[in-house]
Amino acid sequence: MSANISSKTFDFLKKLNKNNNRDWFNENKNLYTESQQNVVSFLDELIKEMSGFDEELAKLDSKKALFRIYRDTRFSKDKSPYKTNFGASLGMGKGNQKGGYYLHMEPGNLFWQVEFTCPNRLF
C-alpha cells in the first residue's frame, strides 16, 4: 500500500484542537480540504487492499465511509463545533453479514476496531 496519512493531516488536527471555532475553521478551510483528501486517498487504498479478503468492501465509496467533521452539539455541554479526529466506518452497513471495521485517527490516538457478525451463534 503506497498511500499514507500525511503529517500535515495530523498538524491540521492539532491546530483544530487548539482553535476549535468557526472563524478559524473557515479561514483554514483549505487545510481541512487537503487533510480530508489525504484521508480519502488512504481509505481508497485501504479498501482496495482489504477487498482481497472481504469482497463487500469493494462496493464502498471512501468519501461516504468517512465521518463528517462537524459535531452535533445540540445535547452536549461541549459546544466545540468540530471533531478533532478523522473516523471512517467500513462495511458496517445494512445487509452486511460479516461485520465491519472502524478506523479512528487523531494525534496521539490511532485505533482500528473490528466487529464480527456470527449469525445463529451466541458467544
N, C-alpha and C positions, 0 to 999 in steps of 0.2 A: 504494500500500500504506500503510495507516494505522497498523499495529502497528509497534512498535519495541522494542528491548531497553532497558529502563529502567536508569538509572544506579544504582538500588537493587540491581539484579541484579549489576552489577559490584562494588558495595560489599560485597555478601554474599560474593562470591568472594574479594575482598581479605581480608575478615575471616577467612574459612575458611582461607585460605593461612597466616595468622598463628596460627590456633588449630585446627589440623587434629587434633582429638581428639574422642572420642565424647561426653565430658561437655559440651564447648562446643556441639557439633552438636545434641545433644538439648535443651539449654537454648535454642537458637536455631532449632529446627526450623521455627518459623513463618516465619523469614526465608528458609529453604530453600524452603518450600512456595510462598511468594509469588514467589520468583525462578523456580522451576520453572514455575509457571503463566504467568509473563511470557514465558518461552521457548516454552512450548507454544502460547500465543496468537500469538506471532511466527511459529512454524512453521506454524500453521494458515493464516495469510495467505500465507506464502511458498509453501506447497504449492498453494494456490488460484491464485496468480499464475503459478507455474511450470507448472501443469497446462495452461495455454494452449498451450505448445509441447512438453510431454511428458505425454501423457494417462495414462501409467502412474502418475504421481504422484497423480492424483485418488483412487486406491484406498488411499492411505496414511492411517494414523492417526498424527497427530503425537506423541501420547503414546508410542506404540510405537517411533517413529523416534528419540526422544531416548534417549541412553545413560544408564544409571544412574550415580549419583554415587559409589557405593561401589566402591572399588578392590579388586582381587584381590591380596592381599599374600602369598599362600602361598609364592611363589618369588622374592619381591622383597626386596632389602636394605632398601628404603624401606618401612617399615611404616605410613606415613600412611594412615589408613583411608578418606579421601575424595579424589576428584579435585577439582582446583581450577579446573575448566573445565566448560562445557556443550558437548556434542557431539551431533550428530544425523546419521544416515545416511538419505538419501532415495533410494529407487528402486534400491537395490543388492541387492535380494532375489532369491531363486531365480526363474528363469524370465524375468527382465527382459533383453530383447535389446538395449537401448540403452546400458546402463551405469548410472551413478548419481552421486550428489553427497554430499559430506561437508561439514558446517559445524562449525567449531570456534571457540568464543569463550571468552576469558578476558581479564582486564585486561592491556592492552598487547599482546595477541596474538589477532588475529581473522583466520581464513582460510577459504577456500572451495575445496574440491577437486572436480574433475570427472573422472569416469572414463568413457571411451567404449568401447563394445564394437563391434568390427567383425568380424562373422562372415565366415569364409572369406577373410580378408585378413591378411597379415603385413606389418608395417612394420619 
